[in-house]
């Protein structure tokens, strides 16, 4: 499995709009085992995205999907920058089925 944990900084007062775009796009992505969008508890302009994929190739392939490209185009103007980004190797846990 392949995991990503990323912090995204939004433009002022755009966090909820960006969250909605990411959540709406996250359903039914081939190879995506988990996609969680969370508001940062201490920064009103930050979100965290935690992803688990069956492989790095599935994640890369998802970026070419038309619905993902549309979401990227809608989200780009709302993003002020990116914070930390971590790649992980998920091994399992509650709610995550190892394929």
C-alpha positions as CSV (number, residue, x, y, z in Angstrom):
1,X,0.0,0.0,0.0
2,X,1.0,3.6,-0.5
3,X,0.1,6.5,1.8
4,X,0.2,10.2,1.6
5,X,-0.4,12.8,4.4
6,X,-0.5,16.4,3.1
7,X,-1.1,19.8,4.6
8,X,-2.8,22.4,2.3
9,X,-3.0,26.1,3.2
10,X,-6.0,27.8,1.7
11,X,-6.6,31.4,0.9
12,X,-8.4,33.3,3.6
13,X,-12.0,32.0,4.3
14,X,-11.7,29.4,1.5
15,X,-11.1,26.3,3.6
16,X,-14.7,25.0,3.5
17,X,-15.0,25.5,-0.2
18,X,-11.8,23.6,-0.8
19,X,-12.9,20.8,1.6
20,X,-16.1,20.4,-0.3
21,X,-14.2,20.1,-3.6
22,X,-11.9,17.5,-2.3
23,X,-14.6,15.4,-0.5
24,X,-16.9,15.5,-3.6
25,X,-14.1,14.3,-5.8
26,X,-12.8,11.5,-3.5
27,X,-15.5,8.9,-4.1
28,X,-14.9,6.0,-6.4
29,X,-11.2,6.7,-7.3
30,X,-9.8,3.4,-8.6
31,X,-7.2,2.0,-6.2
32,X,-8.0,4.5,-3.4
33,X,-8.6,2.6,-0.2
34,X,-9.1,5.7,2.0
35,X,-9.2,9.5,1.5
36,X,-9.8,11.6,4.5
37,X,-10.0,15.4,4.5
38,X,-9.7,17.1,7.9
39,X,-9.7,20.7,9.1
40,X,-6.6,21.7,11.0
41,X,-7.8,22.3,14.6
42,X,-5.4,25.3,15.2
43,X,-5.2,26.9,11.8
44,X,-8.4,28.2,10.3
45,X,-6.9,28.2,6.8
46,X,-5.4,24.7,6.8
47,X,-6.5,21.2,6.0
48,X,-4.9,17.8,6.1
49,X,-5.5,15.1,3.5
50,X,-4.7,11.5,4.4
51,X,-4.7,9.1,1.5
52,X,-4.2,5.3,1.2
53,X,-3.8,3.8,-2.2
54,X,-3.3,0.2,-3.2
55,X,-0.1,1.3,-5.1
56,X,1.8,4.5,-6.1
57,X,0.8,3.7,-9.7
58,X,-2.9,4.0,-8.8
59,X,-2.3,7.4,-7.2
60,X,-0.4,8.6,-10.2
61,X,-3.1,7.3,-12.6
62,X,-5.9,9.1,-10.6
63,X,-4.3,12.4,-11.4
64,X,-5.2,12.0,-15.0
65,X,-8.9,11.2,-14.5
66,X,-11.1,14.0,-15.9
67,X,-13.0,14.5,-12.7
68,X,-9.7,14.9,-10.8
69,X,-8.4,17.3,-13.4
70,X,-11.6,19.4,-13.0
71,X,-11.3,19.4,-9.3
72,X,-7.7,20.5,-9.5
73,X,-8.7,23.4,-11.8
74,X,-11.5,24.5,-9.3
75,X,-9.2,24.1,-6.3
76,X,-6.0,25.7,-7.6
77,X,-7.2,29.4,-7.0
78,X,-8.2,28.5,-3.4
79,X,-4.8,27.1,-2.4
80,X,-2.3,29.5,-0.8
81,X,0.4,26.9,-0.5
82,X,1.4,23.5,0.7
83,X,2.8,22.5,4.1
84,X,4.3,19.2,5.2
85,X,3.9,16.2,2.9
86,X,4.7,12.7,4.0
87,X,4.8,9.4,2.1
88,X,3.9,6.3,4.2
89,X,3.6,2.6,3.8
90,X,0.2,1.7,5.5
91,X,0.1,-1.7,7.0
92,X,-3.5,-1.9,8.2
93,X,-5.8,-0.6,10.9
94,X,-9.5,0.0,11.7
95,X,-11.4,0.7,8.5
96,X,-8.6,-0.2,6.2
97,X,-8.7,-3.5,4.4
98,X,-5.4,-4.8,3.1
99,X,-5.8,-5.9,-0.5
